[in-house]
Amino acid sequence: MSNEVKQKSKQDLSMQESPQAREAQLGITVKKEQDLSEWYTQVVLKAELADYSGAKGFMAVRPYGYAIWEILRERFDQEIKKTGHQNAYFPTLIPESLLQKEAEHFAGFTPEVFWVTKAGDRDLQERLAVRPTSETIIHDAMKRWIRSWRDLPMLLNVWNSVLRAEIKSTKPFIRTTEFLWQEGHTAHATEEQAEKEVMEILILYKKITEELFAVPVLIGKKSEKEKFVGAVYTTTLEAMMPDGKAVQTGTSHHLGQNFSVPFDIKYLGEDGGMHHVWQTSWGISWRLIGAMIMEHGDDKGLIIPPNVAPIQAIVIPILFSSTSSSQVSHSLSTKGRTRVDKGAKEEEKEKEQRGGDTASVISVCREVKSRLENCGVRVKVDERENYTPGWKFNEWELKGVPLRIEVGPRDVAAGSVVLVRRDVSDKSEKKKQAKLEDLEVSVKETLNEIQSTLLRRCEERLHTQISEASNFETLSKILEERGGFVKAPWCGSRECEDKVKESTGADIRVIPFDEKPKGEDKCVVCSNLGLHLVYFARAY
Amino acid sequence: MSNEVKQKSKQDLSMQESPQAREAQLGITVKKEQDLSEWYTQVVLKAELADYSGAKGFMAVRPYGYAIWEILRERFDQEIKKTGHQNAYFPTLIPESLLQKEAEHFAGFTPEVFWVTKAGDRDLQERLAVRPTSETIIHDAMKRWIRSWRDLPMLLNVWNSVLRAEIKSTKPFIRTTEFLWQEGHTAHATEEQAEKEVMEILILYKKITEELFAVPVLIGKKSEKEKFVGAVYTTTLEAMMPDGKAVQTGTSHHLGQNFSVPFDIKYLGEDGGMHHVWQTSWGISWRLIGAMIMEHGDDKGLIIPPNVAPIQAIVIPILFSSTSSSQVSHSLSTKGRTRVDKGAKEEEKEKEQRGGDTASVISVCREVKSRLENCGVRVKVDERENYTPGWKFNEWELKGVPLRIEVGPRDVAAGSVVLVRRDVSDKSEKKKQAKLEDLEVSVKETLNEIQSTLLRRCEERLHTQISEASNFETLSKILEERGGFVKAPWCGSRECEDKVKESTGADIRVIPFDEKPKGEDKCVVCSNLGLHLVYFARAY
């Protein structure tokens, strides 16, 4: 499907550039409910968040999509810097010998690694891996940088990209060969401190995911099978998409001493002895953007939660409209039109009136922009002259701008503006008049309402997407018919986990921290004692 | 030399961790004037700006060095966003077929390219280049994204790293196999607009280099030989290091239609016709940090200009000192010391006195920090208990913090603090008392003075490092004996340029915009007519 869209967008290059032609290609041509996958691809491409680029599985992030990433990065950076984390940078290429130092880690990653074997036309003596993750090269440095307890904890973070050759089909933001992320790497004096870090980061991730992206998540541990290769254990955040498939939006790993022993990272303790450090690593990626798109969008396109929206409010001057400011109207430029029904004088008068209206409407639009900017709202005025208000409405709806502010001559006369919410379709909720004097308060309140509505709506849906199963038949039936999370007791064996995967395609997504099976619960597969209560789901 | 240092730092791992042991290894062991290269390496490693990491030629940027990069990035981002540029992201790996589209560009880069030939154990059908620069992959996207004049100018910027296999010896920040940079890529409707962009960015680079890093630069064009492969022409910024070798700190290229023709990037003009776009590209890298280190540092270590200093002011409590607050004193902890000359009572009294002093000194230190933070100064208090003030002075001097603020019991009593400048060594200039009530003003003024002193000092030195030559013998002699820039007329031929390079190692660094040879001036090499006045120099 995505290839078709790509082809199509290439053909568009040669299309004539009238606004009408643009409008025709602009809209999303499938319903989200009918074909989520095709809807998703169209939204990503048409809202200009990203585009396919280079080799298969790679993508370019366009400015509008990258601006979302910048907002996430700035906020996350602030949060981790408060707790003493520092950013650094490490090489893109990792010598094979370093990657091999932790055997499980190497075995897990090597099928996905891109190998550099040549520089110019010279063969390299040792192959270099394009980093699939940076544990090994960072631990190699920590070995040199950590000497005593005074150097601990060492709390490093890197913003970079990693590459993993994907054999599965790719999907922009959700599964790509290269992706942008942050990877945190820390070293601690004690196991307790490392485990505390793992949990603190997990909770921060949950906060960021829910507060910025309005995507609710379940948290807990991964099973042994699903944990990060090389970790003692992995904690995870799992979101549920409208089609019943899960998305893992972040992970935080306790590495124990699994790396510090082979990498020989030791510190001189206050007790005078040398000890291996305890480590963690953790990451979130641009997947969060993918989950956000699927969670909130509708048949008109994207809906971006205000807290991560590059443009939170778009101000649109409503000009040349003969009825109400909210009607989708077309440009009434006189050029090329014959007006036989009006005398020259009357026309002249109308023109003058329009000229006056234009000036005052544009002036109020700019005032709205500057006042909102001053109180920290990301706002833009769409002053383009050769597009109708209706065309602009469609474009900014497609791009998911959460709030539209309409300013027409009547609004100017009444000292008010019209606020139109992107997140609701019910007319009475969607639009409201706001007095110009209360602009800042009205806009901020409305943005907050949109943010919380989006989260609440997803939370409610998540609630309906959690089922329970006490036997294998029910488990399979639910996964087959409606997907979502299925909560069930599990004995803890790899065999039972594999059996579910083989027959239903679902994994154990998460083992919650705070839910346990009742004493007599049986494993949903083998009927042995259920040691854990786990959430099964198919996943992206 | 650098390898030796590396070895040494590895041995240090096993050293006992007493403050004295640390102090011994901390200092720079060579004079800057005597061995700039070894001095430079020691400063980079010991001030913890960066470290060697991974394969030969690669380095890791440590948090202290990365913080400088973050300051540059934030400031540059602000500046280019004001003029409508937008950030984006493009793949790390570029298919060989894309890289080949512009023949000169490909030929120029291919000897330096790292080639990915395998993914896991599968051979790739087409080799992928680890990006040496992103023109080709970005132009391939622009071809899809640009349709009409409404899409122009397209002003993209990317913050990423690029990799070029270096055969020459490497030097942290100055010449590394991988380096962080920003690369700007723009497309315009007319050649005039593209050329305007090239110059505006060049001027912005000069401003950033001089205002932030206090590194003065010459600007102008590169010769045909030295221009970016694929460009119509390249403009450049050239700084002069204390040892008489130049550093190119940034370039801004006019690409004309050299790429838009092979990449077929066309737009529908307002005239209804299809036209190829006009393009530019431009970049600055972490080299700026390298130039800054060489320009300002001294025998004690780094000196960071306040405008890019991660820590602009370090506050040091002067405790347990028996004389003045400024004396370098050693910890007088009573532990392990026998005091036979004092009665128990007197000792008790002294202890109490010290306890009171400690509390009030620490409290003033924290007040200083919070007040300075509130007015935007990046400030830190060094409250570590097991280091003497003297040890702390040395460490923060090595790390180049531009301003030290000393707070001792006498200062507290007098309602003042002592400000100590890192950039001057003359005692009367170096230190001054400041009233606590005037803290903000005094500190800001002093930081401004330091910033402008550093720039002025380099400008004065640059002035002495520019010579003139009217014949080949003089040119060679100056380059041999004292280096620097040698200004001379040049006929414009590649032969003469090559001859200078072969016999002196110097290139034409820059052809200034505003200096021309006089009518009768002869080429410094061949004695034909001098068409250009150019600056020759050896370079890093």
Contacts between the chains, C-beta under 8 A, distances in Angstrom:
chain1	res1	chain2	res2	distance
A	9	B	144	6.4
A	10	B	144	6.6
A	12	B	147	7.3
A	13	B	143	7.8
A	13	B	144	6.9
A	13	B	147	6.1
A	15	B	147	7.7
A	16	B	268	7.7
A	17	B	147	6.2
A	17	B	148	4.2
A	17	B	150	7.3
A	17	B	268	5.0
A	51	B	141	6.2
A	51	B	144	6.7
A	51	B	145	7.4
A	53	B	90	6.1
A	53	B	91	5.6
A	53	B	137	6.3
A	53	B	140	7.1
A	53	B	141	5.5
A	54	B	90	7.6
A	54	B	91	4.2
A	54	B	93	6.5
A	54	B	94	6.1
A	54	B	95	5.9
A	54	B	98	7.0
A	54	B	137	5.5
A	54	B	140	7.6
A	55	B	91	7.3
A	55	B	93	6.2
A	55	B	95	5.2
A	55	B	126	7.4
A	55	B	128	5.9
A	58	B	91	4.1
A	58	B	93	6.9
A	59	B	91	7.5
A	60	B	88	6.6
A	60	B	89	6.6
A	60	B	90	4.8
A	60	B	91	6.8
A	60	B	137	7.7
A	60	B	141	5.3
A	61	B	88	5.9
A	61	B	89	4.3
A	62	B	88	5.8
A	62	B	145	7.6
A	63	B	86	3.6
A	63	B	87	6.5
A	63	B	88	5.2
A	63	B	156	7.1
A	66	B	86	7.5
A	66	B	87	5.2
A	66	B	88	5.1
A	66	B	89	5.8
A	67	B	86	7.5
A	67	B	87	7.6
A	69	B	89	7.7
A	70	B	87	6.7
A	86	B	63	3.5
A	86	B	66	7.5
A	86	B	67	7.5
A	87	B	63	6.5
A	87	B	66	5.2
A	87	B	67	7.5
A	87	B	70	6.7
A	88	B	60	6.6
A	88	B	61	5.9
A	88	B	62	5.8
A	88	B	63	5.2
A	88	B	66	5.1
A	89	B	60	6.6
A	89	B	61	4.2
A	89	B	66	5.8
A	89	B	69	7.7
A	89	B	161	7.7
A	89	B	180	6.2
A	90	B	53	6.1
A	90	B	54	7.6
A	90	B	60	4.8
A	91	B	53	5.6
A	91	B	54	4.2
A	91	B	55	7.3
A	91	B	58	4.2
A	91	B	59	7.5
A	91	B	60	6.8
A	91	B	178	5.7
A	92	B	92	6.9
A	92	B	130	7.0
A	92	B	161	6.1
A	92	B	163	6.5
A	92	B	178	5.8
A	93	B	54	6.5
A	93	B	55	6.2
A	93	B	58	6.9
A	93	B	114	7.0
A	93	B	130	7.4
A	93	B	163	7.2
A	93	B	178	7.3
A	94	B	54	6.1
A	95	B	54	5.9
A	95	B	55	5.2
A	98	B	54	7.0
A	110	B	120	6.6
A	111	B	120	4.2
A	111	B	121	7.5
A	112	B	119	7.5
A	112	B	120	6.2
A	113	B	119	7.3
A	113	B	120	6.4
A	114	B	93	7.0
A	114	B	116	4.7
A	114	B	118	7.3
A	114	B	119	5.3
A	114	B	128	7.3
A	115	B	116	6.5
A	115	B	117	6.8
A	115	B	118	4.2
A	115	B	119	7.5
A	116	B	114	4.7
A	116	B	115	6.5
A	116	B	116	5.4
A	116	B	117	7.8
A	116	B	130	6.4
A	117	B	115	6.8
A	117	B	116	7.8
A	117	B	117	4.8
A	117	B	118	6.5
A	118	B	114	7.3
A	118	B	115	4.2
A	118	B	117	6.6
A	119	B	112	7.6
A	119	B	113	7.3
A	119	B	114	5.4
A	119	B	115	7.5
A	119	B	165	3.6
A	120	B	110	6.6
A	120	B	111	4.2
A	120	B	112	6.2
A	120	B	113	6.4
A	120	B	165	5.9
A	121	B	111	7.5
A	122	B	165	7.9
A	126	B	55	7.4
A	128	B	54	8.0
A	128	B	55	5.9
A	128	B	114	7.3
A	130	B	92	7.0
A	130	B	93	7.4
A	130	B	116	6.4
A	130	B	130	6.8
A	137	B	53	6.3
A	137	B	54	5.5
A	137	B	60	7.6
A	140	B	53	7.1
A	140	B	54	7.6
A	141	B	51	6.2
A	141	B	53	5.5
A	141	B	60	5.3
A	143	B	13	7.7
A	144	B	9	6.2
A	144	B	10	6.5
A	144	B	13	6.9
A	144	B	51	6.6
A	145	B	51	7.4
A	145	B	62	7.5
A	147	B	12	7.1
A	147	B	13	6.0
A	147	B	15	7.5
A	147	B	17	6.2
A	148	B	17	4.1
A	150	B	17	7.3
A	156	B	63	7.1
A	161	B	89	7.7
A	161	B	92	6.1
A	163	B	92	6.5
A	163	B	93	7.2
A	165	B	119	3.6
A	165	B	120	5.9
A	165	B	122	7.9
A	178	B	91	5.7
A	178	B	92	5.7
A	178	B	93	7.3
A	180	B	89	6.2
A	266	B	13	8.0
A	268	B	16	7.7
A	268	B	17	5.0
